[in-house]
């Protein structure tokens, strides 16, 4: 792997993942939210002129809570944001115009707290401007309803001071959570990059150990035989030459050094064929079918040669050609070209 991944933009910080909105605990809180709305609605129905309005508002606010709990990467979808704001506006209008003009309201104005919590979570889900727009609409409706009922505009405004403070806290809290989410995301990326780097190092070390073992298995017996000083037979000399060529293939044609190719190259060399295997690509095709076609074409070309030379080359990536096979026997030259997927593109002789 090259350079480490660049940090994600600030807008990618997902606060909702920190809130575990899809967890059982979140669903329990939602159930308590719905239950408290129902209790306050039923408990204050006797002071309202039209209790049905408060019941409709309770259903709308509860539906808004369910919608806000829906798992979705931040920011919260605009369509759902509009639905939550509509719930705030409609429920506020339904309850505010239904409140008595005098006396202690008690929990009859439950909608203000419930809608504020909807706006609170809307702010956490990166729709802060929309949440403040909802608060402004809720304030305008509440003040207008209080003024028309005889309580006075000031009384209506005072009903909202604590709720506006909660939304201020939500705005500051959301900014802190986003910074925390960015730090956590950065740490996760670094951890993943470090783990990937460690895996690459371990894999490279394992490959080195495997190649060293293969080299020792192929070469050490021959070196020991040479060190003994005994005269080498023609067959042994041929074995030395084939082994030396195979070692060269492992350096220059590493990606093609699969067992079937190695064996076919050894057979061809024992027949007197000069084999050259080059890897200018650094890797075989990514899928198994393409690899099988490349290997089959390579083995077939090696097995078909009885003398002369065979040059097999993996072409650098990014080209329309994946593999070339050139077989020369006397004045005859056969050239086979395969695409990156291993399918034959051209054959000439």
TORSE-891623 format. One record per atom (N, C-alpha, C): x, y, z; residue in one letter. Coordinates in steps of 0.001 Angstrom, whole numbers, plus 500000, padded with zeros to 6 digits. Example, Ala and Ser with C-alpha at 12.3 -4.5 7.8 and 13.67 -1.06 7.14 Angstrom:
513190494310507800A 512300495500507800A 513200496700507800A 512850497750507080S 513670498940507140S 512900500030507870S 
This chain:
500847498806500000X 500000500000500000X 500871501228500000X 500441502277499298X 501240503470499200X 500994504397500372X 500652505619500040X 500434506617501075X 499184506312501850X 499129506718503141X 497945506460503937X 496769507238503412X 495544506749503691X 494360507425503183X 494244508822503747X 493760509738502932X 493593511109503390X 492417511190504335X 492453512130505298X 491369512251506246X 490061512538505537X 488988511982506081X 487668512218505506X 487249513653505766X 486459514245504886X 485987515598505103X 485155515685506363X 485069516903506900X 484310517084508132X 482865516683507950X 482308516898506729X 480903516582506508X 480614515094506584X 481648514258506584X 481430512816506643X 481290512300508061X 481453513182509076X 481331512743510463X 479885512351510732X 479645511122511100X 478296510596511284X 477974510535512771X 477230511553513256X 476872511610514668X 475889510507515029X 475004510164514096X 473981509159514396X 474586507830514814X 475756507501514245X 476394506243514624X 476846506272516074X 477179507458516587X 477565507566517999X 476358507477518920X 475188507836518409X 473979507828519238X 473312506456519299X 473768505522518463X 473196504177518435X 471670504228518300X 471208504954517281X 469768505161517130X 469006503872516846X 469683502868516349X 468999501608516073X 469086500605517201X 469618500999518341X 469833500070519449X 468552499856520245X 468469498762521029X 467310498545521896X 467102499685522885X 468195500260523400X 468066501367524345X 467382502566523691X 467739502848522435X 467099503963521729X 465617503693521512X 465282502460521196X 463861502126521014X 463097502221522330X 463759501893523428X 463118502025524742X 462843503493525059X 463804504358524768X 463604505795524992X 462462506316524129X 462390505840522881X 461290506252522011X 459949505812522584X 459892504587523117X 458647504100523712X 458244504968524906X 459216505361525721X 458920506246526856X 458456507613526380X 459043508097525290X 458631509377524703X 457175509320524262X 456817508274523551X 455429508116523082X 454478507970524266X 454889507176525257X 454032506955526428X 453806508251527203X 454854509030527391X 454699510289528141X 453799511255527383X 453913511303526052X 453008512156525273X 451558511732525485X 451329510429525474X 449966509927525648X 449442510257527039X 450281510081528063X 449850510349529439X 449498511825529618X 450347512716529111X 450090514151529260X 448846514560528485X 448640513948527321X 447469514291526519X 446185513869527223X 446154512639527684X 444953512138528365X 444732512882529687X 445832513147530397X 445711513775531712X 445264515220531683X 445404515887530547X 445011517301530463X 443844517526529517X 443189516479529092X 442092516620528129X 440936517427528703X 440763517389530056X 439610518064530665X 439715519583530638X 440912520133530399X 441048521590530388X 440992522132528974X 440844521275527981X 440870521697526595X 439456521864526053X 439319522773525125X 438007522985524510X 437710521924523460X 438714521421522818X 438539520383521793X 439636519336521987X 439441518385522882X 440493517402523194X 440990516636521978X 440154516441520972X 440591515652519812X 441819516263519127X 441890517619519193X 443048518268518570X 444353517835519252X 444299517741520567X 445497517328521301X 445830515870521011X 444803515031520838X 445055513622520505X 445725513493519129X 445244514266518173X 445861514237516844X 447309514718516923X 447522515774517712X 448888516290517876X 449791515241518508X 449261514507519495X 450041513459520155X 450461512388519160X 449552511988518269X 449897510983517271X 450952511506516301X 450819512762515910X 451789513337514978X 453178513432515604X 453233513920516851X 454536514070517510X 455192512711517710X 454418511714518092X 454972510372518280X 455498509819516957X 454753510068515869X 455226509630514546X 456522510344514174X 456623511621514538X 457864512352514280X 459036511747515024X 458808511281516255X 459877510624517004X 460321509337516340X 459351508564515841X 459686507320515143X 460510507622513893X 460131508664513167X 460836509023511943X 462274509440512242X 462460510218513308X 463800510687513644X 464713509555514095X 464132508481514588X 464947507363515047X 465368506448513905X 464839506709512708X 465159505836511573X 466644505916511246X 467337504750511201X 468773504780510878X 469014505346509487X 469922506295509404X 470300506888508127X 471568507687508356X 472547507578507445X 473762508387507620X 473430509871507646X 474172510628508446X 473980512076508477X 474446512699507170X 473844513809506746X 472744514510507400X 471398513819507165X 470450514136508035X 469116513556507952X 468490513956506610X 467793513023505934X 467222513338504614X 466315514561504648X 466395515386503611X 465598516614503561X 464101516328503574X 463700515272502889X 462263514953502858X 461756514614504255X 462534513822504998X 462143513486506364X 462243514705507273X 463231515564507007X 463345516799507791X 462101517664507615X 461635517773506368X 460417518544506104X 459216517935506826X 459159516614506881X 458053515951507573X 458090516262509071X 459297516242509672X 459406516556511097X 458990518000511361X 459429518923510506X 459038520323510686X 457528520498510530X 456930519757509613X 455474519824509456X 454773519321510717X 455322518277511323X 454758517763512578X 454826518834513655X 455963519518513759X 456130520562514776X 455113521683514572X 454975522137513335X 454077523255513050X 452619522863513275X 452207521728512726X 450799521323512824X 450426520995514260X 451263520240514968X 450938519880516352X 450898521115517243X 451802522066517011X 451785523294517800X 450494524073517550X 450085524158516295X 448840524867515981X 447634524171516598X 447632522842516559X 446494522105517105X 446355522318518614X 447459522279519341X 447389522377520794X 447307523831521248X 448105524720520647X 448151526112521103X 446800526796520950X 446073526481519894X 444757527101519689X 443672526431520517X 444055525415521272X 443085524650522059X 443253524886523560X 444261525698523941X 444539525922525353X 443582526958525930X 443252526826527205X 442364527823527843X 443053529173527952X 442247530252528012X 442803531598528053X 443225532042529434X 442936531266530446X 443334531649531802X 443576530394532626X 444206530601533787X 444484529471534669X 445825528820534353X 446207527928535275X 447483527227535124X 447335526147534049X 448236526180533083X 448167525202531993X 448697523832532403X 449608523801533357X 450187522523533778X 450848521812532614X 450470520548532411X 451050519759531332X 450257519849530031X 449281520771529991X 448481520900528775X 449327521365527598X 450425522045527898X 451330522500526824X 452485521519526628X 452195520241526799X 453213519196526668X 453882519204525293X 453142519696524305X 453666519658522934X 454944520468522773X 455108521523523593X 456303522353523458X 457560521558523798X 457506520829524904X 458671520013525275X 458923518890524290X 457850518226523853X 458012517106522922X 458555517583521583X 458018518682521064X 458515519202519795X 459949519704519915X 460289520260521072X 461672520696521274X 462627519524521202X 462226518374521732X 463091517198521643X 463200516687520214X 462119516840519447X 462234516505518022X 463266517407517351X 463201518696517653X 464161519638517072X 465562519395517615X 465659518945518858X 466956518611519465X 467649517533518631X 466931516464518355X 467542515363517592X 467719515732516127X 466869516598515622X 467067517080514260X 468381517857514168X 468706518616515217X 469977519348515259X 471149518387515320X 471027517347516147X 472112516376516242X 472355515681514916X 471322515560514124X 471448514877512852X 471760515846511710X 472423516938512068X 472995517891511124X 471947518639510296X 470841518970510943X 469848519834510323X 469530520978511279X 470595521597511808X 470435522627512826X 469663523838512335X 469932524327511131X 469223525500510622X 467730525219510483X 467423524026510019X 466010523661509905X 465360523555511278X 466108523052512258X 465572522946513617X 465260524327514182X 466145525287513946X 465876526638514439X 464710527278513679X 464560526925512420X 463391527404511678X 462111526832512294X 462164525549512695X 461023524951513362X 460726525617514700X 461780525956515452X 461583526646516723X 460961528017516507X 461415528723515454X 460843530044515157X 459362529923514816X 459017528899514027X 457609528699513679X 456794528355514918X 457345527504515775X 456643527125516999X 456447528345517900X 457470529203517979X 457364530407518803X 456298531354518251X 456296531538516922X 455325532455516319X 453896531984516574X 453666530684516406X 452309530150516618X 451914530271518087X 452830529946518985X 452518529986520422X 452225531405520884X 453043532356520461X 452837533753520879X 451529534286520310X 451264533970519031X 450018534446518416X 448798533842519111X 448856532548519438X 447727531894520100X 447531532447521500X 448626532706522223X 448512533261523575X 447918534658523547X 448329535454522560X 447795536813522452X 446307536791522133X 445891535901521244X 444479535847520865X 443596535265521951X 444167534443522842X 443377533834523918X 443235534738525123X 443969535833525166X 443901536747526295X 445045536606527267X 445893535617527102X 447028535451528006X 448109536491527730X 448202536949526511X 449184537958526155X 450394537363525462X 450974538164524575X 452125537706523806X 453315537416524704X 453491538231525764X 454623538020526665X 454508536671527359X 453309536333527777X 453094535033528414X 453438533896527456X 453062534064526186X 453395533044525203X 454892532915524990X 455595534075524984X 457047534035524803X 457729533360525982X 457216533627527198X 457828533022528384X 457653531502528406X 456651531007527709X 456453529561527640X 457573528876526849X 458337529671526106X 459317529089525189X 460763529280525626X 461009530067526690X 462399530390527016X 463227529157527337X 462683528240528132X 463442527034528479X 463664526149527254X 462707526095526371X 462819525247525189X 463868525790524219X 463935527113524107X 464987527693523274X 466364527412523866X 466457527432525184X 467724527092525830X 468136525659525536X 467158524762525511X 467469523362525186X 468007523250523768X 467431524021522856X 467898523943521476X 469297524558521331X 469605525578522119X 470967526118522126X 471953525037522575X 471569524330523659X 472415523228524136X 472587522177523044X 471509521869522322X 471584520877521245X 472555521317520165X 472530522607519821X 473425523115518780X 474885522959519188X 475191523340520439X 476567523211520921X 476968521746521052X 476039520931521539X 476309519505521724X 476571518827520384X 475802519230519352X 475985518632518027X 477371518949517484X 477839520189517684X 479175520529517214X 480236519699517925X 480084519527519226X 481044518713519977X 481027517270519507X 479822516739519272X 479719515356518809X 480337515181517431X 480177516169516557X 480763516054515221X 482281516043515293X 482837516880516169X 484293516854516335X 484749515502516865X 483977514967517826X 484312513647518368X 484202512568517299X 483160512656516474X 482976511662515406X 484127511720514416X 484604512953514105X 485736513062513181X 486994512448513778X 487207512678515079X 488389512086515715X 488306510560515710X 487131510037516027X 486961508586516054X 487164508000514656X 486596508671513639X 486761508182512264X 488230508206511861X 488942509265512270X 490365509351511952X 491149508232512625X 490839507961513883X 491518506880514592X 491219505528513952X 489972505328513525X 489614504064512878X 490382503894511570X 490490504971510793X 491225504875509527X 492689504553509784X 493271505211510800X 494674504940511104X 494851503505511581X 493895503029512396X 493996501665512894X 493901500658511755X 492975500901510822X 492818500002509680X 494065500034508810X 494613501251508590X 495818501367507771X 496993500650508423X 497107500799509758X 498205500131510464X 498058498618510393X 496810498130510560X 496583496688510488X 496878496160509087X 496473496927508059X 496750496499506683X 498248496479506410X 498951497503506917X 500393497535506716X 501072496364507395X 500613496056508631X 501180494920509350X 500906493611508611X 499691493498508062X 499360492291507303X 500232492158506064X 500495493287505394X 501361493241504212X 502782492835504588X 503261493381505703X 504619493030506132X 504704491541506452X 503699491040507185X 503701489622507544X 503578488744506304X 502747489166505347X 502598488395504113X 503892488372503320X 504540489545503225X 505813489604502496X 506864488722503164X 506882488734504493X 507844487897505211X 507562486415504991X 506271486068504984X 505905484675504741X 506295484247503334X 506095485171502360X 506498484857500982X 508003484653500891X 508756485516501594X 510213485367501575X 510637484030502178X 509987483657503295X 510330482366503908X 509982481204502977X 508824481296502325X 508409480232501410X 509373480119500231X 509757481262499670X 510678481224498528X 512050480715498952X 512466481095500163X 513758480589500647X 513720479078500805X 512585478576501327X 512457477124501488X 512442476420500129X 511718477022499168X 511682476429497838X 513077476437497197X 513784477552497380X 515133477649496826X 516052476614497446X 515956476477498764X 516803475492499440X 516493474084498959X 515203473779498802X 514826472435498368X 515324472137496957X 515342473161496093X 515739472932494708X 517242472972494507X 517946473819495272X 519347474096494974X 520317473366495891X 519987473270497183X 520939472705498142X 521410471311497740X 520514470376497336X 521014469046496937X 521999469114495762X 521726470038494812X 522629470159493667X 523974470741494091X 523931471741494979X 525184472331495455X 526000471308496240X 525329470488497028X 526047469457497787X 526698468451496836X 525983468139495735X 526533467190494768X 527765467789494082X 527681469091493761X 528836469753493144X 529998469822494129X 529686470112495402X 530741470240496417X 531476468930496644X 530829467818496348X 531502466522496543X 532663466327495567X 532659467071494469X 533766466998493518X 533688465856492541X 532618465091492582X 532487463956491666X 532158464464490272X 532647463808489221X 532333464225487851X 530829464216487609X 530306465239486919X 528872465339486640X 528534464662485327X 527471463921485339X 527012463261484118X 526261464273483259X 525986463857482000X 525241464747481104X 523866465061481685X 523239464058482288X 521908464268482869X 521977465261484024X 523050465164484835X 523189466097485956X 523442467512485453X 524263467631484408X 524495468965483855X 523200469584483342X 522388468748482720X 521102469249482248X 520226469683483426X 520272468913484506X 519501469269485704X 519978470601486265X 521318470811486279X 521851472077486756X 521330473239485900X 521350473046484596X 520917474110483684X 519435474424483850X 518633473356483979X 517187473553484144X 516895474254485466X 517591473863486510X 517377474485487815X 517782475952487795X 518947476238487156X 519387477633487064X 518375478477486304X 517824477924485227X 516826478661484443X 515548478872485248X 515167477856486044X 513966477998486869X 514145479092487912X 515355479183488494X 515630480261489446X 515541481621488761X 516035481702487547X 515951482951486796X 514497483316486512X 513688482307486177X 512262482557485956X 511604483120487206X 512029482598488381X 511428483066489632X 511693484526489891X 512754485069489317X 513074486487489480X 512411487327488394X 512501486885487148X 512036487700486030X 510579487444485665X 510060486289486025X 508680485968485657X 507860485483486830X 507993486174487957X 507463485672489231X 505979485340489183X 505150486206488605X 503706485982488646X 503292484707487919X 504079484291486918X 503737483100486141X 504301481820486734X 504975481922487869X 505616480735488430X 504641479864489211X 503623479397488505X 502681478431489059X 503185477024488753X 502816476041489574X 503375474696489406X 503283474144487992X 502122474326487336X 501969473753485991X 502892474441484992X 503113475756485153X 504011476478484248X 505455476070484515X 505826475971485772X 507196475568486129X 507504474187485559X 506569473258485696X 506794471902485185X 506869471892483662X 505990472666482986X 506021472707481525X 507322473337481033X 507804474384481717X 509072475006481326X 510227474035481496X 510221473263482580X 511286472280482804X 511273471203481720X 510093470734481335X 509995469716480279X 510531470268478963X 510152471523478652X 510607472114477395X 512125472260477385X 512692472697478469X 514152472869478530X 514876471534478414X 514300470485478959X 514926469175478826X 514886468682477380X 513946469227476590X 513896468870475166X 514834469750474351X 515485470715474998X 516421471580474293X 515850472923473905X 514659473246474374X 514037474529474046X 514601475609474972X 514887476759474401X 515317477910475206X 514064478687475626X 513804478731476918X 512580479330477446X 512923480613478196X 512204481673477881X 512337482943478595X 510958483357479083X 510837483579480371X 509561483978480977X 509762485336481638X 508966486313481232X 509101487682481734X 507779488159482328X 507880488804483460X 506696489376484120X 506883490888484209X 506285491613483262X 506334493075483287X 505046493671483840X 504194492796484343X 502899493251484857X 502876493268486383X 503516492277486995X 503556492221488459X 502441491440489085X 501462490989488296X 500343490230488858X 499576489564487733X 498968488430488056X 498077487761487116X 496718488446487134X 495836488141486175X 494486488718486206X 493794488425487537X 492865489279487943X 492274489135489280X 491303487977489444X 490716487468488353X 489724486402488513X 490296485064488065X 489755484010488643X 490274482671488415X 490159482185486988X 489055482504486304X 488889482041484923X 489952482642484006X 490241483927484193X 491263484562483367X 492631483957483633X 492940483695484905X 494216483072485255X 494326481702484595X 493230480938484638X 493242479592484047X 493530479663482545X 492951480657481851X 493192480781480410X 494638481168480120X 495192482089480923X 496589482501480736X 497528481325480970X 497290480583482039X 498155479441482369X 498039478363481294X 496821478095480847X 496633477066479817X 497365477442478529X 497271478713478117X 497959479143476901X 499471479032477058X 499972479354478243X 501414479269478498X 501893477825478453X 501176476942479137X 501561475535479178X 501475474919477787X 500405475245477042X 500255474700475689X 501413475123474790X 501829476380474888X 502936476855474053X 504238476162474414X 504475475942475692X 505702475267476125X 505696473806475702X 504550473148475862X 504481471724475491X 504548471520473984X 504125472531473224X 504124472383471757X 505513472584471161X 506426473197471893X 507761473482471360X 508663472265471514X 509298471856470440X 510256470741470491X 511695471217470362X 511887472445469849X 513221473034469753X 513049474543469611X 514124475246469380X 514045476690469191X 513886477434470506X 513131478525470458X 512947479370471642X 511470479661471862X 511121479870473118X 509772480302473490X 509927481454474480X 509339482597474135X 509380483761475017X 507961484102475437X 507750484089476732X 506422484357477296X 506530485620478139X 505628486571477870X 505722487854478571X 504352488329479030X 504263488631480321X 503098489337480847X 503292490817480574X 502377491409479831X 502498492798479390X 502084493723480534X 502714494913480658X 502342495861481725X 500849496161481735X 500317496403482922X 498892496688483080X 498521497972482346X 497258498073481977X 496763499257481303X 496759499154479796X 497255498052479274X 497265497872477826X 496166496905477402X 495897496899476093X 494850496013475573X 495314494568475491X 496622494348475612X 497206493005475555X 497634492604476955X 497344491356477319X 497730490870478641X 498944489966478618X 499055489125477593X 500151488151477516X 500533487944476058X 501828487836475812X 502309487486474469X 503165486229474566X 503013485346473592X 503807484133473497X 504425484088472100X 505760484105472038X 506471484057470756X 507317482790470733X 507014481888469801X 507751480625469660X 508487480639468326X 509795480404468366X 510630480398467164X 511254479030466978X 511101478476465799X 511731477198465442X 512278477338464036X 513582477534463943X 514183477769462637X 513724479095462083X 513167479070460859X 512665480294460239X 511204480571460584X 510600479656461290X 509180479799461597X 509002480513462942X 508137481520462932X 507847482290464153X 506338482281464374X 505948481830465533X 504522481816465893X 504317482800467042X 503329483664466847X 503041484664467876X 501576484553468300X 501357484467469581X 500001484400470144X 499835485549471137X 498724486258470989X 498451487404471855X 497150487164472603X 497181487362473918X 496001487208474767X 495628488558475374X 494339488759475580X 493877489967476245X 494078489876477748X 493818490963478487X 493972490942479945X 493104489892480628X 492006489485479961X 491138488465480540X 491532487052480111X 492636486902479357X 493113485590478959X 492542485075477665X 491598485788477070X 491038485347475790X 492016485678474660X 492101484781473697X 493055484961472598X 492599486099471675X 493523487014471400X 493236488129470516X 493762487909469113X 494951487278469021X 495583487131467708X 496528485938467744X 496595485238466614X 497557484151466433X 498115484244465025X 499423484302464904X 500045484427463580X 501272483518463535X 501605483084462331X 502789482223462151X 503396482485460785X 
